[in-house]
Amino acid sequence: MCQHQPQCPSADAVDREAAALVAFHPEQGWGLLCNGVVIFDDTGDLLPDGRIVPVHRCVYGWAA
């Protein structure tokens, strides 16, 4: 549960990636957000319930 004030967006929120970063492993290409979402360098996400959010932003100038 998020202890930040104001509280971070939930994993189901549209702005879920605005949650606070609680673990970051750039050498492995991922980070963990306060709401349980794992974010990846390629802009894909893994939600706490196991759902996958595919790449959803431009990476290196190419539209995904």
N, C-alpha and C positions, 0 to 999 in steps of 0.2 A: 504494500500500500504506500502511496506517495506521501511523504512528509513535508513536501515543499509548499510554500505559501507564495503566490496562489498555487493551487494544486496543478500538477502536470496533466496534459490531456490523456485520456484513456487510450488503450490500445485500439479501440474501435473508432476513435474520433478521426475525422478527416485530417486534422493537424497533429496526429500522433507523433510525428518526428520532431515536434517542438518540445517534447519531454526532455528532462535533464539526462545527460550522459553520466552513467554510473560506472561503466567499465569500458575501456578503449584498448583495442589491440590492433594498431595500424599495421603491424608486421604480418598479421593474419587477415586483415581487411574487414574487420567487423567491430561493432560496438554494441553495448547493451544500454538501453534507455530505462529510466525509472519506471515506466509503465510495463516493462517486460518485453518490449519489442527489441529484436536484434536487427540492427541495420548493417548493411553491407556496402562496401566501397562502390559497387556497381549500381547502387540505389535500390536494390531489392530489399525486402523486409521479410522477417519471419515473426509472425504474431505469436503471443503466448499460447494460444490454443492449437498451434501447429499449422495454421493457414499460411500460405505463401503469398506475398505481394510481389509480383514481377517487377523488373526494372521499369521505372516510371518517370525518369527525367532524362534530359539530354546528357550524354556522356561523351566527352571529347568532340563535341560538335555534331554528333549523330543523334537523331531522334530515335527513341526506343519504341 
